[in-house]
């Protein structure tokens, strides 16, 4: 696969990942409305996304699609974790 196609594939993966993490919004709203959920899964997602975002940004040749794909996971995973308590 050539570099252009790999870049397109990376950004498609980024968009799909963002959609996946935005799906935490209903869970966060439910938590805020008193329908508490278990905190472990969003906490694990937060930690995982933090590691992958750091990896993408700390590489010598930055991997922006990887970092962008995981940044929403940090934000929404952390919000879902905090509101679960």
Buried (B, 14 or more C-beta within 10 A) or exposed (E): EEEEEEEEEBBEBBEEBBEBBEEBEEBBEBBEEEEEBEBEBBBEBBBBBBEBBEEBBEEEEEBEBBBBBBBBBBBBBBBBBBBBE
